[in-house]
Amino acid sequence: MAEFYHGLTKKVIGAFGSIFSDIHITRRKGDSVKGEKIQQLHIPISYAPKEKWIQALESNPTRQKEVNATFPRLSFETTGFSYDGTRKITRSNEIKFIGEDGLQKVYAPAPWNLDISLYIVSKNLEDVYQIMEQILPKFNPDRSLKLKILPFDSNVTVEVPISLDSISIEDSYDGDYTSHRYVVYTLTFTVKMSYYGEFKSPSNIIYNVETNVGNNSYRVSVEEDGKVIQEGWMELDGEYKILSDVHPSSSGGPKVVVTENR
């Protein structure tokens, strides 16, 4: 089997992160909803496990002020793959397309689910609540990403379903007075992926066909509004028959024209 790589996982992970790249929160004086605005923050997002940011909170006390300035923040990572038998398509099904090397084929894709965890890491609950209220309306509990990721046709847009499956909460508030408090909300998502295999050139291309035709066969053309829309050799047996896939026109429909006899 030849080496191949379509980059599907990388493209979907990038698109997933972009869903949460424009989240902002506002800190207010007194009332957190209607109070005077004192600070507005854009929430950064990166591809990283949550442990990286928790470790930053708990280590190096001399840099605590610098570390605190990076929170709240979002991070996400892939946590697993699982086969989705409910979307299975017969493996023998083929998709044929015109590629860089001419006519090619690829077998029906394999349905796999990609598990992604999104982490909200913060020093206080109020910031987390604001972030959550901007994320949850996006999922009910699922949504679809419209992406051009088909490896054999970059012009076609396909929908990639994403569902929000669960939310778990971790709060270090119960630690001793020397501990630094942090709040972590973990949102677990499932992305329904379709993975395509290697592109191959079909081995059964028919380049030329020759056959003997009897005396009752004629070369005919099907014309509509003065234009030839189909032609070939047909056995008429004294009766003209218009092919079923030719649609009638407003002027009375296509007509069969006999041009020669074999």
N, C-alpha and C positions, 0 to 999 in steps of 0.2 A: 504494500500500500504506500502510495506516495505521500510525502509530507504536505499538509494543508493547515491553514489557520484562517478563520473568518473574523475573529475578533468580536464575536457576539457578546460575550460576557462583559468585556471592557466597555463596549458601547452602552450596554444597558445600565451598568453601574454608574457611568458618567451621567446618564440621563436621570437616574434615580436621585443622585446627589443634587442635580439642578432643581428638583422639586422644592427643596428646602433652602435654596441659596439666597432667597430674598425675604428673610424673616427679620423683623425689627421689633424691639420692645421699647416702652417708654416708662421711665421712672418718674413718679410724681410725689409732691409733698402732701403729706396727710392722706387723703382719699386716693387710693391707687387707681381709681377709674376716672374721677372727675377733678382730682387735685391739680395744683399748679405743676406744669411740666418742668422738670429740672434736668433731665438727661434722656437722650434717645440713643439707643445702641443698635447697630447691625450685628446679628448673631453669626459669627463665622462658622464654617463647616469644613471638615476635613475627613479624609479616609484614614481612620486609625481606631484601634481598640480603646475602650473606655479606661482601661487600666493606665494608659499613658497619662491621661489627665488627672486621674485620682492620685497617681504617684507624684505628679507635679504639685498637687495641693498639700500632700503630706510630708514632702521632703524639703530640705533646704530652707529653713525658717528665715534666713537672711534675705532671701529673694521673695518673701511672701507677698509683698506689695506688688511686685512685678507680675507674679503668678496670678494674683487676684484680678489683675487688669484684663486677663485673657478669658474671664468667665462672665456670664454664661457662654457656653459654646455647644455646638453639635458635632458629633462624629459618627461614622458608620463603618460597618465592615460586613463582608460576607461570612456566614456562619455554617453553611452547608448546602448540599444538593440532595434532592430526592426524586426518584422516578415517578412520573404521574401517569399511571396506567389508564386513568379515565379519559385521557386525550390521545391514546395510542391510535395510530393509523397503520394500516397494513404496510409492512416493510417493502413489499414488492412494488408499491406505487412509485411511479417515477415522475419527475418534473423535468421537462425538456425546455431548453432555452438556447438562445444564441449568445455565446460567450466570446472571449478573446480568441479562442481557437476554433471558432465555428460552432456548429451544433454540438451541444453538450447535454448531459443529464445528471441528475442527482436524485438519490432516493428520498422518500418521504422523511421528514425530520423526526428526531426522537424527542418526545415531550419530557422535559425535566423542570422541576421547580427549584428556583434559586432562593435561598433564605438569606435575608439581610436584616441586621439589627441596627437601629438608629438610636444613638444615645444623646440625651439632654443632660449635660453636666453643669451644675450651678451651685452657688454658695447659699442661695435662699429659694424658698418656695414660690414667692411672688413672681420672680422671673420665669420659673418653670411654667406656672399657670398661664402666663401671657403667651409663651411659646406654644404650649399645648393647644390653646384656643385658636391658634393660627394653623396648626397642622391638622387637627381632627376634622374640620369641615372639608378638607381635601379628599377624605376617604369615608365612604358610606356603605360598607367598610372597605370598598375597593374602588379602583379607578383604572384607566388605561392610559398608557403612554403611546403616543403616535410617533413612530420612529421609522426611518428609512434604513433598515438593517438587513434586508434580504441580501444574502451574499451574491445572488445571481441577478438581481435587478435593483440597483440603488435608487431608481426613480419611483418605486412603489412604496407607499406608506402602509405599515401594518400596525395593528394595535397589540400592545403587550400588557396584559392584565397584571395589576399589582393589588394585593389585598393586605390590609392591616389586621393581623391575627390576634395580637395580645399586647398588653402594656404591664410592665412590672416596675416597682418603685423600691429604691434603696435610699435610706436616709441615715446618716451617721450622727444624728442629733443626740442619740443616747450615749455617746462617748463621754470620756471624762473632760474636765474643764481645759485640759491642755491640748485636746484634740481639735483639729480644724474641721468644721462641719462642711459636708458636701451632700448634695442631693442628686441622684441619678435616676432618670426615667429611661427605661429601655422599651422601645417600640419594635416589635417583631413583624417583619413583612415577608410575604411570599410573592415572588415574581414568576409568572408562568412563561418559561422559555421554550423555544423550539430550536434544537441544534441540528444543523445540516452537516452531512458528511462530505466526502471527496467528490469533486466534479470529474466526470468521465465522459469520453466520447462514445456515443452509441455504436454498437457493433452491427446493427441491423438496418443501416441506412440503405434505402433502395434508390439507386442512381438512374436506372433505366429499366423500362418494362416493354417487352415486345409480345404481341399476341396475334393470332390469326382471326380475322373477323369475316363472317359470311356475307353473301350478296345482299342480304336485307339490312345491312348496316350502312349508316350514312354519317358523314361528318356534318354536325349541326352546330349552330351557335344560338344562344339565347340572347335576344336583344331587348332592351328597354329604353324607350325614349331615344332611339337611334344609337345606343351604345351597347357593345357586346359585353355582357356581364358573365357569361359562361359559355364554353364551347368544348367539343370533344366528339368522339365516335359513339353513336347510340343505335340500338336496334329498335326501329320504329314499328315494324310489323303492320304497316299501313295506317297507323294511328299515332298522331303526335301527342306526346305526353310531356308536360312541363314539370321540371324537377320540383320537389316539394319545398326546397329551401329557397326558391325564388319567389319574392314577394310581389304581388300585383301592383302596378302603378296606377296613378289617378287617371291615366289616359286609356285604361282598359286592360292593363297588365302586360307582361312580357309576351313576345311572340317567338316561335321556333322557326328558324330559317334553315332550310336544307341547301347545302352548298355543293355537295358532290356525293357520288355513290362509289363504294369500294367494289 
